[in-house]
Amino acid sequence: MEALFVSTGVVALAEIGDKTQLLAFILAARFKKPVPIILGILCATIVNHGMAGALGAWITSAISPDVLRWILGASFIAMAIWTLIPDKIEEEETKIASKLGVFGATLITFFLAEMGDKTQIATVALAAHYAHPLWVVAGTTLGMLIADVPAVFVGDKLASKIPMKLVHSIAAGIFAVLGVATLLGAGSSFGF
């Protein structure tokens, strides 16, 4: 259960102000149909984070525990730094798949925007750290929805009221703590 809770919290915080949350704002403003947008976000996240969780699980079987501990520790610290850098949304990402309807446009643009994004990379690292990829994917998907569903409903009104620097600092702090704890041997009860 720790894998679920940590994954949910870290991704929910890291997603605030992330480019995929900005994409949710843009899609909501453009289409004004929250249900297909939310379903598109959910499906895109499940597929994207499912692949990331599978990669994390594979990494735990392919890399020795000592090497994995150092890679994961460094990855979490790198995620802490990356979280402090604000994302920008590219206009092309909002124009993709305009002929596929609201759900299709959301599914494709969200999936593509999430490729290589910090929350996808975090999913890989968390799945490798906890060795429970299903709980991690459930948690990171829930974290994405916690951050992005309100964005669909309230759009830009909420974005201007959230202290983004504070939220990013908290998320970065959590990633840094995970990194240091991993480097110091936390998680050794999980087999590495």
Secondary structure by P-SEA (a helix, b strand, c coil): caaaaaaaaaaaaaacccaaaaaaaaaaaacccaaaaaaaaaaaaaaaaaaaaaaaaaaaacccaaaaaaaaaaaaaaaaaaaabbbbbbcccccccccccaaaaaaaaaaaaacccaaaaaaaaaaaaaccaaaaaaaaaaaaaaacccccccccccccccaaaaaaaaaaaaaaaaaaaaaacccccccc
